[in-house]
């Protein structure tokens, strides 16, 4: 390799390689494992319950919907997420709440991305769910 090539091109190639290395987005935050996350909605009339998720590092999760408590599997890779429900059991279900749970579960199965901004975690797909990390 000639001296000119080594002096001019190698530093330029090294600088280009540094620029091309993908970096984490500015402000990217880690997934809040082992923390309760509450859906940002008002409770239904006559109830204090709102949907809640808690995901463990192994991907196993507890998901409380409007009236069902479920076990789910979250697969998180970077900003990608896949949610699969394993089982669910109803608790104080009215027909309206059953319908809401079915719609929410179906929409959660279509979620493909997640992002976090401080204590807000959003799960996005055709529907976006906005959860607040619980402080209690």
N, C-alpha and C positions, 0 to 999 in steps of 0.2 A: 504494500500500500504506500503510495507516494506521500511525502510530507504535506503537500498541499491538500490532498484528500483527507488526511488525518486531521489537519488543523481546521479546515473549513466545514467539512461535511459531518464528521462524527459528532461535534457538539450540536450541530443543527438537528441531526437525527435523534440524539439523546433528548433534546428539548421537545421535539415532536412526539416522542414516545411518552414523555411525562404528560403532555397535554392530552394524549389519546387514552390514557388510563382512566377508566370510569371512576368517578369519585362518588361518595355518598352524597345525596342531596343536602344542601345547606339546611341545617336545622333538623335533619332526620333524627328520629328518636326510636329507641328500641321498643319492642312490643311489651306491653305491661302484663307479663305472666303473673299468675297468682294474685291478681287484683280484681276485685269486683268492678264491673262496668255496668252502669245503669243507662238504659235507653233514655234519651232526652225527649220525653213525652209526659203529659199529665196522666195520672192514674184514671182509670175508667170510673164513672160514678159508682159510689158505694164500695170502693176498693182503694187501698193504698199501694197496691202492687203495680210495678212497672216491669217490663222485661229486663232481665239481668243476665250477664255472661261472666264467667270466670274461666280462663284458659290456663292450664298448667303447662310447664315446659315440655312435657311429653306429648302435648297436643290434645290430651283428654280435657273435655270442658263440661261444665254444668251450665245449662241454658234454661232459665226460667222465663217462659213466655207469659201471656196474659192469664192462662190457667193451667198450662202444662209445665211440668218440670222434665227436662230432657237431658240426656247424656249425648254429647257430640264429639266429633273428632275434627280439630282444626289443623290443617297442614299449612304452615307459614314458611314461605321462602322469599326472603327479601321483602318486597312490597306486595307479593302475590299471596293470596289466601284461598283455601278451599275448605268448605264446611260440609261435613256429613253428619247426619243425625243417626245415632245408634239405637236409642230407645226413648220413649216418652211416657209419662203417666199424667193423667188429668187430676186437677185439684180444684174443686168448686167451679166446674165448667158450666156456663150457660151456653145456649146455642150461639149467641153473638160472640162470646169469647172463643169458642171452638173455631168459629169461622175466622176470627182475627188471627188465632194461632196458626191455622192452616195457611193463611195468606202470608204471614210473616215467615213461617218456616220455608215455604216455597221460595220466597224472595231471598232468604238467606242462602239457600242452595245455589243461587245464581250470582252470589257475591264472588268477585275475583281479585279485588285489591283492598288493601288497608293502608291507612296513614294515621299518624299521630301528631297532634299539635298540643303540647303540654298535657293537660288532663282530658283532652278530647280524642277519642279514637273513632275514626270513620271506617266503615266497611262499605265498599262501593261495588256496584254491579248495575243492573237496570234500575235498582232501588238503592239509595244510600241510607245507611243506618248510622246515626250519630250517638255514640255512647260517651258518658262522662265517667271517669275513674272515680270510684267512691273514696271519700276521705275519712270514713269512719272505721 
